[in-house]
Amino acid sequence: MAETLVISNIVLWCVVIVLAVVVVALVRQVGLLHERVAPAGALTPTSGPKVGEVTEPMALIDLKENAVTVGGADEGGHATLVLWISPTCPVCKALVPTAKALAQDEDLRLVFASDGEDLASHRRYVSNLGIDRYPYVLSQPLGLRYAVSKLPFAALIDAGGVLRGKGLVNTREHLESLIESMETGIETLQDYVRMFEPATQSTAEKTP
């Protein structure tokens, strides 16, 4: 009886050790996967200006009737993050604090954009979100120029006026991916995947 109990305990500890090893391996793989997909998470549309192209400056007027320029080189030497939002977009409201934090951390010029003719509604929206100190422009032509079809949508333009990233952004990771694109030079998720294709193909060719 005692011998059976000892054997059971040994088997149990072996199972525990094996499970611990499996968990460690899974955690490591999750970490590697996170590193590989992080640089370009935003869904990048194929229409509109291409990432890497120089943008044309577009003169606009914000809700406070101040002149705002989107595109082209920035006189202050700052990259510009344009975030398209709307009072009818629930995801937008949750993403605004993230955009504000990123703009502060990365020293970005942050511009909010939308469209519509109900100025009172947009003014209430700006006040409720606490973004009064940021430019907020209502411009359908701006959205058309950057091929904005769904919200929230963002575009990142560097200090020289070059479009470094754009796309549908539903999470903090999506917004951060635009920053990663500018810093690494990797424009889209597809480009990132292609970086690993030669190594994968070479490994496959060597495998008998």
VEXDREN-2710 file (C-alpha; in Angstrom, 1 decimal):
% VEXDREN-2710
k/r/px/py/pz
1/MET/0.0/0.0/0.0
2/ALA/2.8/2.4/1.0
3/GLU/4.7/1.5/-2.2
4/THR/1.7/2.3/-4.3
5/LEU/1.3/5.7/-2.6
6/VAL/4.9/6.5/-3.3
7/ILE/4.6/5.6/-6.9
8/SER/1.4/7.7/-7.2
9/ASN/3.2/10.7/-5.7
10/ILE/6.2/10.3/-8.1
11/VAL/3.8/10.1/-11.1
12/LEU/1.9/13.1/-9.9
13/TRP/5.1/15.2/-9.5
14/CYS/6.2/14.1/-13.0
15/VAL/2.9/15.3/-14.4
16/VAL/3.3/18.6/-12.6
17/ILE/6.8/19.1/-13.9
18/VAL/5.7/18.3/-17.5
19/LEU/2.8/20.8/-17.2
20/ALA/5.1/23.5/-15.8
21/VAL/7.5/23.0/-18.8
22/VAL/4.5/23.2/-21.2
23/VAL/3.3/26.5/-19.6
24/VAL/6.7/28.1/-19.8
25/ALA/7.0/27.1/-23.5
26/LEU/3.6/28.5/-24.2
27/VAL/4.4/31.8/-22.5
28/ARG/7.6/32.1/-24.5
29/GLN/5.7/31.5/-27.8
30/VAL/3.1/34.1/-26.9
31/GLY/5.9/36.6/-26.2
32/LEU/7.5/35.9/-29.5
33/LEU/4.2/36.2/-31.3
34/HIS/3.6/39.5/-29.7
35/GLU/7.0/40.8/-30.8
36/ARG/6.3/39.7/-34.4
37/VAL/2.9/41.3/-34.8
38/ALA/3.5/44.5/-32.8
39/PRO/5.1/46.7/-35.5
40/ALA/2.1/46.9/-37.8
41/GLY/-1.3/46.2/-36.3
42/ALA/-3.4/48.9/-37.9
43/LEU/-5.5/47.7/-40.9
44/THR/-4.0/49.7/-43.8
45/PRO/-6.3/50.5/-46.7
46/THR/-4.9/50.3/-50.3
47/SER/-6.7/53.4/-51.4
48/GLY/-5.7/57.0/-50.8
49/PRO/-2.1/58.2/-50.4
50/LYS/0.5/55.5/-50.0
51/VAL/2.7/55.1/-46.9
52/GLY/6.1/56.6/-47.8
53/GLU/4.7/59.3/-50.0
54/VAL/5.0/63.0/-49.3
55/THR/1.7/64.5/-48.3
56/GLU/0.3/67.7/-49.7
57/PRO/-0.5/70.4/-47.1
58/MET/-4.2/71.0/-46.7
59/ALA/-5.4/74.3/-45.1
60/LEU/-8.3/73.8/-42.7
61/ILE/-10.2/75.7/-40.0
62/ASP/-11.0/74.0/-36.6
63/LEU/-14.0/74.5/-34.4
64/LYS/-12.4/77.5/-32.7
65/GLU/-11.9/79.1/-36.2
66/ASN/-8.1/78.7/-36.0
67/ALA/-6.1/77.8/-39.1
68/VAL/-4.9/74.2/-39.1
69/THR/-2.7/72.6/-41.7
70/VAL/-2.7/68.8/-42.2
71/GLY/0.1/67.4/-44.4
72/GLY/3.3/68.8/-45.7
73/ALA/6.4/69.6/-43.6
74/ASP/5.7/70.8/-40.0
75/GLU/7.3/74.1/-39.2
76/GLY/7.7/73.1/-35.6
77/GLY/9.6/69.9/-36.5
78/HIS/6.9/67.6/-35.0
79/ALA/5.3/64.5/-36.5
80/THR/1.5/64.8/-36.8
81/LEU/-1.0/62.2/-35.7
82/VAL/-4.5/62.8/-37.2
83/LEU/-7.3/60.8/-35.5
84/TRP/-10.7/60.7/-37.2
85/ILE/-13.5/60.3/-34.6
86/SER/-17.2/60.9/-34.4
87/PRO/-19.9/61.5/-31.7
88/THR/-21.6/58.3/-32.9
89/CYS/-18.5/56.1/-32.6
90/PRO/-18.3/54.3/-29.2
91/VAL/-14.8/53.0/-29.9
92/CYS/-13.6/56.5/-30.6
93/LYS/-14.4/57.7/-27.2
94/ALA/-12.4/54.9/-25.6
95/LEU/-9.4/55.6/-27.9
96/VAL/-9.1/59.3/-27.4
97/PRO/-7.2/59.1/-24.0
98/THR/-4.8/56.7/-25.6
99/ALA/-4.1/59.1/-28.5
100/LYS/-3.6/62.0/-26.0
101/ALA/-1.1/59.9/-24.0
102/LEU/0.8/58.8/-27.1
103/ALA/1.0/62.3/-28.4
104/GLN/2.5/63.5/-25.1
105/ASP/4.9/60.6/-24.8
106/GLU/6.1/60.7/-28.4
107/ASP/6.0/64.5/-28.7
108/LEU/3.5/64.4/-31.5
109/ARG/1.2/67.2/-32.9
110/LEU/-2.3/65.7/-32.4
111/VAL/-5.2/66.7/-34.6
112/PHE/-8.7/65.4/-34.3
113/ALA/-10.9/65.2/-37.4
114/SER/-14.5/64.4/-38.3
115/ASP/-17.2/65.6/-40.6
116/GLY/-20.9/66.7/-40.4
117/GLU/-22.8/70.0/-40.2
118/ASP/-24.0/69.8/-36.6
119/LEU/-21.5/72.1/-35.0
120/ALA/-23.2/72.2/-31.6
121/SER/-23.0/68.4/-31.3
122/HIS/-19.3/68.4/-32.1
123/ARG/-18.6/71.2/-29.7
124/ARG/-20.3/69.2/-26.9
125/TYR/-18.4/66.1/-28.0
126/VAL/-15.1/68.0/-27.8
127/SER/-16.0/69.3/-24.3
128/ASN/-17.1/66.0/-23.0
129/LEU/-13.9/64.3/-24.2
130/GLY/-11.7/67.0/-22.7
131/ILE/-9.9/67.7/-26.0
132/ASP/-10.6/71.5/-26.1
133/ARG/-6.9/72.3/-26.4
134/TYR/-6.4/70.2/-29.5
135/PRO/-7.4/71.2/-33.1
136/TYR/-10.7/69.6/-34.1
137/VAL/-11.5/70.0/-37.8
138/LEU/-14.7/69.1/-39.6
139/SER/-13.7/68.3/-43.2
140/GLN/-15.2/65.8/-45.6
141/PRO/-12.4/66.6/-48.2
142/LEU/-9.7/65.6/-45.6
143/GLY/-11.4/62.3/-45.0
144/LEU/-11.7/61.7/-48.7
145/ARG/-8.1/62.5/-49.3
146/TYR/-6.9/59.9/-46.8
147/ALA/-9.6/57.4/-47.9
148/VAL/-11.2/57.2/-44.4
149/SER/-14.1/54.8/-44.7
150/LYS/-14.5/53.5/-41.1
151/LEU/-13.8/55.0/-37.7
152/PRO/-11.6/55.4/-35.7
153/PHE/-9.0/56.0/-38.4
154/ALA/-5.6/57.5/-37.9
155/ALA/-2.8/58.8/-40.1
156/LEU/0.8/59.6/-38.9
157/ILE/2.8/62.2/-40.9
158/ASP/6.4/62.8/-40.0
159/ALA/8.0/66.2/-39.6
160/GLY/9.0/66.3/-43.2
161/GLY/5.5/65.6/-44.5
162/VAL/5.9/62.0/-45.3
163/LEU/3.0/59.6/-44.6
164/ARG/4.5/57.0/-42.2
165/GLY/1.4/55.1/-41.3
166/LYS/-2.4/55.0/-41.6
167/GLY/-5.3/52.7/-41.0
168/LEU/-8.2/51.6/-38.9
169/VAL/-7.3/51.8/-35.3
170/ASN/-9.5/50.0/-32.7
171/THR/-7.0/49.5/-29.9
172/ARG/-4.0/51.1/-28.3
173/GLU/-1.8/48.5/-30.0
174/HIS/-3.1/49.7/-33.4
175/LEU/-2.2/53.3/-32.6
176/GLU/1.2/52.2/-31.3
177/SER/1.8/50.3/-34.5
178/LEU/1.8/53.5/-36.4
179/ILE/4.6/54.8/-34.2
180/GLU/6.5/51.5/-34.7
181/SER/6.0/51.9/-38.5
182/MET/7.6/55.3/-38.4
183/GLU/10.5/54.3/-36.1
184/THR/11.3/51.0/-37.8
185/GLY/10.5/51.8/-41.4
186/ILE/8.2/48.7/-41.7
187/GLU/5.1/50.1/-43.4
188/THR/2.5/47.3/-43.1
189/LEU/1.9/43.9/-41.6
190/GLN/2.4/42.4/-45.0
191/ASP/5.8/43.9/-45.3
192/TYR/6.7/42.6/-41.9
193/VAL/5.7/39.1/-42.8
194/ARG/7.7/39.2/-46.0
195/MET/10.9/39.8/-43.9
196/PHE/10.5/36.3/-42.5
197/GLU/9.5/34.5/-45.8
198/PRO/13.1/34.0/-47.2
199/ALA/14.2/32.4/-43.9
200/THR/11.1/30.2/-43.8
201/GLN/11.5/29.1/-47.4
202/SER/15.2/28.3/-46.9
203/THR/14.4/26.2/-43.9
204/ALA/11.7/24.4/-45.9
205/GLU/14.2/23.7/-48.8
206/LYS/16.7/22.2/-46.4
207/THR/14.2/19.9/-44.9
208/PRO/14.2/16.5/-46.7
END
